Every structure is written in C-alpha cells, then in structure tokens.
Amino acid sequence: MELRTLKYFIVVAEELNITKEANILNMSQPPLSYQIKNLEDELGSKLFIRGKRHLKLTEVGKLLYIRAKEIINLT
C-alpha cells in the first residue's frame, strides 16, 4: 500500500464522488477508480458501496478513513 493511494482514498472518502475528485487531483476518473479498486483488492474488503451517482463508505471504509488520516498526518 502506497501513501499516494491512501491520499487518493481520503480525498474520495471525503467527497464520495470519484469523478469530482479525479478532477481535483488532476487525473481522469478511470485511473482513480482503478487505484481504489486495487486498494480494495489488496485489503480484501469493499471500502465503498457504489450507487449510480454516489458512493457511501462501508464500515471498513470508515475505519480505514480514520487510520489513513492518522498515517498521512504522521508524514
């Protein structure tokens, strides 16, 4: 797991919109979605409940959000 991926996760978790956050991060939506999917695969757990136009954090996603912010704040 890379710090960059955790930063991407935090940004998406705060806004719950991958397309909007991809624009903020100056990247296109597919690579950002791919990074989030890889993180889920790496952790073996879903981090978001995906709707048609919105996301919602799972319980695991909420816990990771808290821990990811702590990790990023340490760097």
C-alpha positions as CSV (number, residue, x, y, z in Angstrom):
1,M,0.0,0.0,0.0
2,E,1.4,3.3,-1.0
3,L,0.9,6.7,0.7
4,R,-0.3,8.1,-2.6
5,T,-3.1,5.5,-2.7
6,L,-4.1,6.4,0.9
7,K,-4.2,10.1,-0.1
8,Y,-6.5,9.2,-3.1
9,F,-8.7,7.2,-0.8
10,I,-9.0,10.0,1.7
11,V,-10.0,12.5,-1.0
12,V,-12.7,10.2,-2.4
13,A,-14.0,9.3,1.1
14,E,-14.4,13.0,2.0
15,E,-16.4,13.9,-1.1
16,L,-17.9,10.5,-2.0
17,N,-17.6,11.3,-5.7
18,I,-14.8,9.8,-7.8
19,T,-15.4,11.9,-10.9
20,K,-15.3,15.2,-9.0
21,E,-12.2,14.1,-7.0
22,A,-10.4,12.9,-10.1
23,N,-10.7,16.5,-11.5
24,I,-9.4,17.9,-8.2
25,L,-6.5,15.5,-8.3
26,N,-5.8,16.4,-12.0
27,M,-6.4,12.9,-13.3
28,S,-9.1,11.2,-15.2
29,Q,-11.7,9.1,-13.4
30,P,-10.7,5.6,-14.7
31,P,-7.2,5.6,-13.1
32,L,-8.6,6.9,-9.8
33,S,-11.3,4.2,-9.8
34,Y,-8.6,1.6,-10.6
35,Q,-6.5,2.8,-7.6
36,I,-9.4,2.5,-5.3
37,K,-10.3,-1.0,-6.7
38,N,-6.7,-2.1,-6.2
39,L,-6.8,-0.9,-2.6
40,E,-10.0,-2.9,-2.0
41,D,-8.4,-5.9,-3.6
42,E,-5.2,-5.5,-1.5
43,L,-7.2,-5.2,1.7
44,G,-9.7,-7.9,0.7
45,S,-12.7,-5.8,1.6
46,K,-15.0,-3.3,0.0
47,L,-14.5,0.2,1.1
48,F,-17.4,1.8,-0.7
49,I,-21.0,1.0,-1.5
50,R,-21.4,2.2,-5.1
51,G,-24.6,3.7,-6.3
52,K,-25.5,5.1,-9.7
53,R,-24.2,8.6,-8.9
54,H,-22.8,8.4,-5.4
55,L,-20.7,6.4,-3.0
56,K,-21.1,5.5,0.6
57,L,-18.3,4.3,2.9
58,T,-18.7,0.8,4.3
59,E,-17.8,0.2,8.0
60,V,-14.3,-1.0,6.9
61,G,-14.1,2.1,4.7
62,K,-14.9,4.3,7.7
63,L,-12.2,2.7,9.8
64,L,-9.7,2.9,7.0
65,Y,-10.5,6.6,6.6
66,I,-9.7,7.3,10.2
67,R,-6.5,5.3,10.2
68,A,-5.4,6.7,6.8
69,K,-5.8,10.3,8.0
70,E,-3.7,9.4,11.1
71,I,-1.0,7.9,8.9
72,I,-0.9,10.8,6.5
73,N,-0.7,13.3,9.4
74,L,2.4,11.5,10.7
75,T,4.3,12.0,7.4
